Every structure is written in C-alpha cells, then in structure tokens.
Amino acid sequence: MPMRVALRLILLVSLGGAVFSGVLTYREIWGVTAVSCPAPGAAGTILGYPACVYGFFMYLAIAALSILGLRGRS
C-alpha cells in the first residue's frame, strides 16, 4: 500500500475516532446525559477525567501527525 494512501486512511480513522470520543467527552464533562461525570479518583477515571478525554486528544494527535505526513514531500 502506498504511503499516501495509508496516511489518508489513518487520517480518516483518527478523525472518526476524534468525533466519537469528542461526543462522549462532551456528554461526560458537561452532563448532557442523566449520568454525570464520576468523581475524581472514582473507577473509570484517569487523574480525575474520564478516559474519553484522553482518547480525544490522542486521536487529535494522530490526525495532526498524519496531516504533517501528507504535507511532507515523498
């Protein structure tokens, strides 16, 4: 598989993951659903934040790296 095709596929998957985890983060942090965000230190949190927050930023980082790879010369 050519590098540019792989980077485009990685970008597509990372943007989809960012949207999904972004929706989860919004619902958890701002309490859009009936269930509120767990208390800091509770099960399901990492350093007081839900895991979806970290997933959101990791997907954004992967998307940024794939964009940089696509913009580079090959």
Secondary structure by P-SEA (a helix, b strand, c coil): ccaaaaaaaaaaaaaaaaaaaaaaaaaaaaccccccccccccccccccccaaaaaaaaaaaaaaaaaaaaaccc
